[in-house]
Amino acid sequence: MKLCLHCESDMLVKKNFFMFKIPAAILLLLVPYGFVICWLPFLIPPNYACKKCGREFRKVKEVDWQVYEKMKQEKEKGK
């Protein structure tokens, strides 16, 4: 499960930027030996946006769902 680094919310949206990656791959096909390197734009990692706090970042916090449930229970007990 992916969590926001700032607010530890699981409401994340993955932004792939296909509107940039596909035209870049097509342009690379036009370059000599472009068929060899046209896959490079797809190696760019996606950005994530948190719906709760509105921040954007590249890396997310990966946790197991059982750990997430424990974190949620601890937050409820703390309130």
MOPAC internal coordinates of N, CA, C and O (Angstrom, degrees):
PM7 1SCF
backbone

  N    0.0000 0     0.00 0     0.00 0    0    0    0
  C    1.4366 1     0.00 0     0.00 0    1    0    0
  C    1.5266 1   107.69 1     0.00 0    2    1    0
  O    1.2310 1   121.13 1   -42.80 1    3    2    1
  N    1.3122 1   115.44 1   137.20 1    3    2    1
  C    1.4542 1   121.51 1  -178.90 1    5    3    2
  C    1.5309 1   110.04 1   -98.79 1    6    5    3
  O    1.2310 1   120.93 1   -45.97 1    7    6    5
  N    1.3391 1   115.83 1   134.03 1    7    6    5
  C    1.4616 1   121.69 1  -178.93 1    9    7    6
  C    1.5219 1   110.11 1  -125.26 1   10    9    7
  O    1.2310 1   121.26 1   -27.39 1   11   10    9
  N    1.3117 1   115.19 1   152.61 1   11   10    9
  C    1.4626 1   122.41 1   175.08 1   13   11   10
  C    1.5305 1   108.69 1   -67.86 1   14   13   11
  O    1.2310 1   120.68 1   -39.59 1   15   14   13
  N    1.3139 1   116.30 1   140.41 1   15   14   13
  C    1.4650 1   120.52 1   179.91 1   17   15   14
  C    1.5203 1   112.52 1   -71.61 1   18   17   15
  O    1.2310 1   120.17 1   154.40 1   19   18   17
  N    1.3179 1   117.27 1   -25.60 1   19   18   17
  C    1.4603 1   121.07 1  -172.86 1   21   19   18
  C    1.5265 1   113.03 1   -94.82 1   22   21   19
  O    1.2310 1   120.28 1   131.76 1   23   22   21
  N    1.3372 1   117.06 1   -48.24 1   23   22   21
  C    1.4697 1   119.27 1  -175.23 1   25   23   22
  C    1.5343 1   112.61 1  -111.95 1   26   25   23
  O    1.2310 1   119.80 1  -179.43 1   27   26   25
  N    1.3355 1   117.99 1     0.57 1   27   26   25
  C    1.4668 1   124.59 1   179.65 1   29   27   26
  C    1.5207 1   112.52 1    56.33 1   30   29   27
  O    1.2310 1   120.38 1  -146.07 1   31   30   29
  N    1.3175 1   116.87 1    33.93 1   31   30   29
  C    1.4587 1   122.31 1   176.20 1   33   31   30
  C    1.5279 1   108.90 1   -88.42 1   34   33   31
  O    1.2310 1   120.84 1   -27.86 1   35   34   33
  N    1.3302 1   116.00 1   152.14 1   35   34   33
  C    1.4660 1   119.63 1   177.29 1   37   35   34
  C    1.5289 1   111.72 1  -100.02 1   38   37   35
  O    1.2310 1   119.95 1  -169.40 1   39   38   37
  N    1.3211 1   117.69 1    10.60 1   39   38   37
  C    1.4671 1   121.96 1   179.83 1   41   39   38
  C    1.5281 1   109.49 1   -90.89 1   42   41   39
  O    1.2310 1   120.59 1  -101.96 1   43   42   41
  N    1.3311 1   116.49 1    78.04 1   43   42   41
  C    1.4549 1   122.20 1  -177.75 1   45   43   42
  C    1.5202 1   110.57 1  -111.90 1   46   45   43
  O    1.2310 1   121.20 1   -32.80 1   47   46   45
  N    1.3201 1   115.31 1   147.20 1   47   46   45
  C    1.4572 1   122.34 1   176.46 1   49   47   46
  C    1.5237 1   106.94 1  -118.97 1   50   49   47
  O    1.2310 1   120.81 1   -48.93 1   51   50   49
  N    1.3253 1   116.06 1   131.07 1   51   50   49
  C    1.4563 1   121.22 1   179.67 1   53   51   50
  C    1.5240 1   109.08 1   -90.71 1   54   53   51
  O    1.2310 1   120.61 1   -53.88 1   55   54   53
  N    1.3324 1   116.45 1   126.12 1   55   54   53
  C    1.4663 1   121.43 1   179.35 1   57   55   54
  C    1.5251 1   108.23 1  -109.09 1   58   57   55
  O    1.2310 1   120.44 1   -69.22 1   59   58   57
  N    1.3433 1   116.76 1   110.78 1   59   58   57
  C    1.4588 1   121.15 1  -174.50 1   61   59   58
  C    1.5175 1   114.73 1   -91.69 1   62   61   59
  O    1.2310 1   119.12 1   160.79 1   63   62   61
  N    1.3181 1   119.28 1   -19.21 1   63   62   61
  C    1.4579 1   123.63 1  -178.58 1   65   63   62
  C    1.5267 1   112.24 1    58.28 1   66   65   63
  O    1.2310 1   120.41 1  -134.80 1   67   66   65
  N    1.3494 1   116.82 1    45.20 1   67   66   65
  C    1.4603 1   120.06 1   177.12 1   69   67   66
  C    1.5215 1   111.33 1   -64.58 1   70   69   67
  O    1.2310 1   119.86 1   153.99 1   71   70   69
  N    1.3323 1   117.87 1   -26.01 1   71   70   69
  C    1.4614 1   120.68 1   179.01 1   73   71   70
  C    1.5267 1   110.83 1   -65.93 1   74   73   71
  O    1.2310 1   119.80 1   160.34 1   75   74   73
  N    1.3187 1   117.99 1   -19.66 1   75   74   73
  C    1.4596 1   122.23 1   174.96 1   77   75   74
  C    1.5265 1   111.40 1   -97.78 1   78   77   75
  O    1.2310 1   120.27 1   140.02 1   79   78   77
  N    1.3215 1   117.08 1   -39.98 1   79   78   77
  C    1.4602 1   121.32 1  -172.50 1   81   79   78
  C    1.5284 1   112.97 1   -69.01 1   82   81   79
  O    1.2310 1   119.77 1   137.62 1   83   82   81
  N    1.3190 1   118.04 1   -42.38 1   83   82   81
  C    1.4631 1   120.70 1  -177.27 1   85   83   82
  C    1.5297 1   111.46 1   -67.75 1   86   85   83
  O    1.2310 1   118.63 1   131.37 1   87   86   85
  N    1.3505 1   120.22 1   -48.63 1   87   86   85
  C    1.4697 1   118.19 1   176.34 1   89   87   86
  C    1.5346 1   113.09 1   -61.90 1   90   89   87
  O    1.2310 1   120.16 1   144.80 1   91   90   89
  N    1.3270 1   117.30 1   -35.20 1   91   90   89
  C    1.4621 1   120.02 1   178.01 1   93   91   90
  C    1.5241 1   110.56 1   -64.13 1   94   93   91
  O    1.2310 1   120.31 1   139.83 1   95   94   93
  N    1.3303 1   117.02 1   -40.17 1   95   94   93
  C    1.4624 1   120.62 1   178.02 1   97   95   94
  C    1.5258 1   110.75 1   -65.93 1   98   97   95
  O    1.2310 1   120.10 1   141.11 1   99   98   97
  N    1.3208 1   117.42 1   -38.89 1   99   98   97
  C    1.4675 1   120.86 1   178.65 1  101   99   98
  C    1.5278 1   110.24 1   -65.73 1  102  101   99
  O    1.2310 1   120.20 1   138.08 1  103  102  101
  N    1.3295 1   117.22 1   -41.92 1  103  102  101
  C    1.4697 1   120.12 1   177.68 1  105  103  102
  C    1.5290 1   111.62 1   -64.34 1  106  105  103
  O    1.2310 1   120.54 1   142.68 1  107  106  105
  N    1.3183 1   116.56 1   -37.32 1  107  106  105
  C    1.4616 1   119.40 1   178.34 1  109  107  106
  C    1.5242 1   111.69 1   -67.95 1  110  109  107
  O    1.2310 1   120.09 1   153.95 1  111  110  109
  N    1.3243 1   117.43 1   -26.05 1  111  110  109
  C    1.4640 1   120.10 1   176.51 1  113  111  110
  C    1.5274 1   111.41 1   -66.02 1  114  113  111
  O    1.2310 1   120.11 1   153.16 1  115  114  113
  N    1.3231 1   117.40 1   -26.84 1  115  114  113
  C    1.4629 1   121.49 1  -178.18 1  117  115  114
  C    1.5300 1   112.59 1   -78.77 1  118  117  115
  O    1.2310 1   120.23 1   162.72 1  119  118  117
  N    1.3169 1   117.16 1   -17.28 1  119  118  117
  C    1.4594 1   122.47 1   179.25 1  121  119  118
  C    1.5308 1   108.15 1   -77.77 1  122  121  119
  O    1.2310 1   119.62 1   -33.06 1  123  122  121
  N    1.3413 1   118.32 1   146.94 1  123  122  121
  C    1.4676 1   118.80 1   175.17 1  125  123  122
  C    1.5324 1   110.77 1   -55.83 1  126  125  123
  O    1.2310 1   120.77 1   -46.73 1  127  126  125
  N    1.2914 1   116.13 1   133.27 1  127  126  125
  C    1.4689 1   124.84 1  -175.26 1  129  127  126
  C    1.5273 1   111.63 1    60.84 1  130  129  127
  O    1.2310 1   120.61 1  -153.58 1  131  130  129
  N    1.3083 1   116.45 1    26.42 1  131  130  129
  C    1.4591 1   121.42 1  -179.55 1  133  131  130
  C    1.5140 1   113.51 1   -68.37 1  134  133  131
  O    1.2310 1   120.65 1   154.00 1  135  134  133
  N    1.3417 1   116.37 1   -26.00 1  135  134  133
  C    1.4625 1   118.95 1   178.67 1  137  135  134
  C    1.5177 1   111.36 1   -64.52 1  138  137  135
  O    1.2310 1   120.41 1   161.14 1  139  138  137
  N    1.3290 1   116.81 1   -18.86 1  139  138  137
  C    1.4627 1   120.88 1   178.65 1  141  139  138
  C    1.5318 1   110.72 1   -80.55 1  142  141  139
  O    1.2310 1   120.48 1   146.75 1  143  142  141
  N    1.3451 1   116.68 1   -33.25 1  143  142  141
  C    1.4693 1   119.92 1  -174.16 1  145  143  142
  C    1.5273 1   113.47 1  -111.09 1  146  145  143
  O    1.2310 1   119.59 1  -175.18 1  147  146  145
  N    1.3302 1   118.38 1     4.82 1  147  146  145
  C    1.4700 1   119.82 1  -175.48 1  149  147  146
  C    1.5323 1   112.74 1   -68.63 1  150  149  147
  O    1.2310 1   119.34 1   166.86 1  151  150  149
  N    1.3014 1   118.87 1   -13.14 1  151  150  149
  C    1.4631 1   122.01 1   179.73 1  153  151  150
  C    1.5291 1   111.86 1   -86.09 1  154  153  151
  O    1.2310 1   119.48 1   171.55 1  155  154  153
  N    1.3243 1   118.59 1    -8.45 1  155  154  153
  C    1.4667 1   121.57 1  -176.90 1  157  155  154
  C    1.5309 1   114.59 1   -59.41 1  158  157  155
  O    1.2310 1   118.41 1   140.46 1  159  158  157
  N    1.3454 1   120.63 1   -39.54 1  159  158  157
  C    1.4726 1   118.20 1   179.01 1  161  159  158
  C    1.5307 1   113.70 1   -60.88 1  162  161  159
  O    1.2310 1   120.37 1   156.61 1  163  162  161
  N    1.3217 1   116.89 1   -23.39 1  163  162  161
  C    1.4613 1   119.60 1  -178.77 1  165  163  162
  C    1.5270 1   112.33 1   -81.52 1  166  165  163
  O    1.2310 1   120.12 1   174.54 1  167  166  165
  N    1.3296 1   117.38 1    -5.46 1  167  166  165
  C    1.4639 1   120.74 1   175.55 1  169  167  166
  C    1.5210 1   112.54 1   -86.06 1  170  169  167
  O    1.2310 1   120.15 1   168.54 1  171  170  169
  N    1.3210 1   117.32 1   -11.46 1  171  170  169
  C    1.4623 1   121.04 1   178.05 1  173  171  170
  C    1.5284 1   108.11 1   -66.42 1  174  173  171
  O    1.2310 1   119.77 1   -57.29 1  175  174  173
  N    1.3322 1   118.04 1   122.71 1  175  174  173
  C    1.4657 1   119.45 1  -177.06 1  177  175  174
  C    1.5278 1   111.45 1   -67.23 1  178  177  175
  O    1.2310 1   120.47 1   -30.08 1  179  178  177
  N    1.3317 1   116.70 1   149.92 1  179  178  177
  C    1.4711 1   119.71 1  -179.37 1  181  179  178
  C    1.5281 1   111.62 1   -75.43 1  182  181  179
  O    1.2310 1   121.09 1   -21.90 1  183  182  181
  N    1.3024 1   115.52 1   158.10 1  183  182  181
  C    1.4636 1   121.99 1   172.04 1  185  183  182
  C    1.5226 1   108.37 1   -92.97 1  186  185  183
  O    1.2310 1   120.83 1   -25.33 1  187  186  185
  N    1.3167 1   116.01 1   154.67 1  187  186  185
  C    1.4536 1   121.96 1   175.43 1  189  187  186
  C    1.5185 1   108.30 1  -119.79 1  190  189  187
  O    1.2310 1   120.81 1   -37.23 1  191  190  189
  N    1.3143 1   116.06 1   142.77 1  191  190  189
  C    1.4607 1   121.73 1   176.71 1  193  191  190
  C    1.5237 1   108.07 1  -123.16 1  194  193  191
  O    1.2310 1   120.93 1   -45.83 1  195  194  193
  N    1.3141 1   115.82 1   134.17 1  195  194  193
  C    1.4619 1   121.56 1   178.59 1  197  195  194
  C    1.5241 1   108.32 1   -89.23 1  198  197  195
  O    1.2310 1   120.67 1   -49.88 1  199  198  197
  N    1.3184 1   116.32 1   130.12 1  199  198  197
  C    1.4651 1   120.39 1   178.69 1  201  199  198
  C    1.5266 1   111.64 1   -77.22 1  202  201  199
  O    1.2310 1   120.39 1   156.85 1  203  202  201
  N    1.3198 1   116.86 1   -23.15 1  203  202  201
  C    1.4617 1   120.18 1  -176.51 1  205  203  202
  C    1.5335 1   111.93 1   -81.32 1  206  205  203
  O    1.2310 1   120.07 1   129.50 1  207  206  205
  N    1.3264 1   117.47 1   -50.50 1  207  206  205
  C    1.4684 1   119.50 1  -177.10 1  209  207  206
  C    1.5273 1   112.71 1  -102.55 1  210  209  207
  O    1.2310 1   119.70 1   167.31 1  211  210  209
  N    1.3359 1   118.17 1   -12.69 1  211  210  209
  C    1.4556 1   121.70 1   174.86 1  213  211  210
  C    1.5175 1   115.52 1    81.02 1  214  213  211
  O    1.2310 1   119.44 1  -170.75 1  215  214  213
  N    1.3030 1   118.67 1     9.25 1  215  214  213
  C    1.4680 1   121.16 1  -178.98 1  217  215  214
  C    1.5269 1   110.57 1   -87.49 1  218  217  215
  O    1.2310 1   121.14 1   -26.13 1  219  218  217
  N    1.3261 1   115.43 1   153.87 1  219  218  217
  C    1.4595 1   121.79 1   176.42 1  221  219  218
  C    1.5245 1   108.90 1  -116.79 1  222  221  219
  O    1.2310 1   120.60 1   -37.75 1  223  222  221
  N    1.3348 1   116.45 1   142.25 1  223  222  221
  C    1.4565 1   121.37 1  -178.89 1  225  223  222
  C    1.5166 1   109.05 1  -157.77 1  226  225  223
  O    1.2310 1   120.87 1   -16.04 1  227  226  225
  N    1.3311 1   115.95 1   163.96 1  227  226  225
  C    1.4649 1   121.32 1  -178.28 1  229  227  226
  C    1.5278 1   112.18 1   -92.00 1  230  229  227
  O    1.2310 1   120.40 1   139.50 1  231  230  229
  N    1.3121 1   116.85 1   -40.50 1  231  230  229
  C    1.4598 1   119.86 1  -177.28 1  233  231  230
  C    1.5208 1   109.48 1  -103.20 1  234  233  231
  O    1.2310 1   121.31 1   -34.30 1  235  234  233
  N    1.3170 1   115.09 1   145.70 1  235  234  233
  C    1.4566 1   120.80 1   178.55 1  237  235  234
  C    1.5221 1   109.12 1  -121.56 1  238  237  235
  O    1.2310 1   121.44 1   -16.09 1  239  238  237
  N    1.2904 1   114.85 1   163.91 1  239  238  237
  C    1.4603 1   121.04 1   177.41 1  241  239  238
  C    1.5243 1   107.91 1   -87.25 1  242  241  239
  O    1.2310 1   120.24 1   -58.61 1  243  242  241
  N    1.3169 1   117.14 1   121.39 1  243  242  241
  C    1.4667 1   122.23 1   179.98 1  245  243  242
  C    1.5275 1   108.93 1   -98.40 1  246  245  243
  O    1.2310 1   120.57 1   -57.23 1  247  246  245
  N    1.3182 1   116.52 1   122.77 1  247  246  245
  C    1.4634 1   120.99 1   175.75 1  249  247  246
  C    1.5223 1   109.10 1  -135.25 1  250  249  247
  O    1.2310 1   121.31 1   -23.55 1  251  250  249
  N    1.2933 1   115.10 1   156.45 1  251  250  249
  C    1.4568 1   121.49 1   174.98 1  253  251  250
  C    1.5300 1   108.32 1   -74.34 1  254  253  251
  O    1.2310 1   120.24 1   -28.16 1  255  254  253
  N    1.3151 1   117.14 1   151.84 1  255  254  253
  C    1.4689 1   119.74 1  -176.79 1  257  255  254
  C    1.5240 1   111.28 1   -64.78 1  258  257  255
  O    1.2310 1   119.80 1   150.38 1  259  258  257
  N    1.3360 1   117.99 1   -29.62 1  259  258  257
  C    1.4639 1   120.30 1   178.80 1  261  259  258
  C    1.5330 1   110.51 1   -68.44 1  262  261  259
  O    1.2310 1   120.72 1   140.52 1  263  262  261
  N    1.3147 1   116.23 1   -39.48 1  263  262  261
  C    1.4647 1   120.58 1   177.03 1  265  263  262
  C    1.5248 1   109.41 1   -65.32 1  266  265  263
  O    1.2310 1   120.45 1   141.20 1  267  266  265
  N    1.3311 1   116.75 1   -38.80 1  267  266  265
  C    1.4643 1   120.85 1   179.21 1  269  267  266
  C    1.5281 1   110.70 1   -63.56 1  270  269  267
  O    1.2310 1   120.07 1   138.68 1  271  270  269
  N    1.3272 1   117.47 1   -41.32 1  271  270  269
  C    1.4674 1   120.74 1   178.19 1  273  271  270
  C    1.5322 1   110.74 1   -63.07 1  274  273  271
  O    1.2310 1   120.11 1   140.48 1  275  274  273
  N    1.3354 1   117.39 1   -39.52 1  275  274  273
  C    1.4634 1   120.40 1   177.33 1  277  275  274
  C    1.5267 1   110.80 1   -64.66 1  278  277  275
  O    1.2310 1   120.65 1   139.25 1  279  278  277
  N    1.3434 1   116.36 1   -40.75 1  279  278  277
  C    1.4641 1   120.29 1   178.28 1  281  279  278
  C    1.5211 1   110.80 1   -62.31 1  282  281  279
  O    1.2310 1   120.82 1   140.11 1  283  282  281
  N    1.3294 1   116.03 1   -39.89 1  283  282  281
  C    1.4621 1   120.41 1  -179.71 1  285  283  282
  C    1.5275 1   110.73 1   -66.34 1  286  285  283
  O    1.2310 1   120.31 1   139.04 1  287  286  285
  N    1.3310 1   117.01 1   -40.96 1  287  286  285
  C    1.4603 1   120.62 1   179.03 1  289  287  286
  C    1.5295 1   110.79 1   -65.25 1  290  289  287
  O    1.2310 1   120.21 1   140.46 1  291  290  289
  N    1.3306 1   117.20 1   -39.54 1  291  290  289
  C    1.4632 1   120.65 1   178.93 1  293  291  290
  C    1.5272 1   111.19 1   -65.62 1  294  293  291
  O    1.2310 1   120.32 1   143.42 1  295  294  293
  N    1.3277 1   116.99 1   -36.58 1  295  294  293
  C    1.4672 1   120.54 1   177.01 1  297  295  294
  C    1.5222 1   110.86 1   -65.11 1  298  297  295
  O    1.2310 1   120.64 1   138.98 1  299  298  297
  N    1.3401 1   116.39 1   -41.02 1  299  298  297
  C    1.4658 1   120.57 1  -179.98 1  301  299  298
  C    1.5207 1   110.75 1   -66.29 1  302  301  299
  O    1.2310 1   119.87 1   142.02 1  303  302  301
  N    1.3352 1   117.85 1   -37.98 1  303  302  301
  C    1.4571 1   121.00 1   178.65 1  305  303  302
  C    1.5241 1   110.96 1   -68.61 1  306  305  303
  O    1.2310 1   120.75 1   147.08 1  307  306  305
  N    1.3281 1   116.16 1   -32.92 1  307  306  305
  C    1.4627 1   120.87 1  -179.36 1  309  307  306
  C    1.5149 1   112.95 1   -71.80 1  310  309  307
  O    1.2310 1   119.65 1   156.85 1  311  310  309
  N    1.3098 1   118.27 1   -23.15 1  311  310  309
  C    1.4724 1   121.24 1  -178.27 1  313  311  310
  C    1.4681 1   112.17 1   -80.69 1  314  313  311
  O    1.2310 1   120.10 1   180.00 1  315  314  313

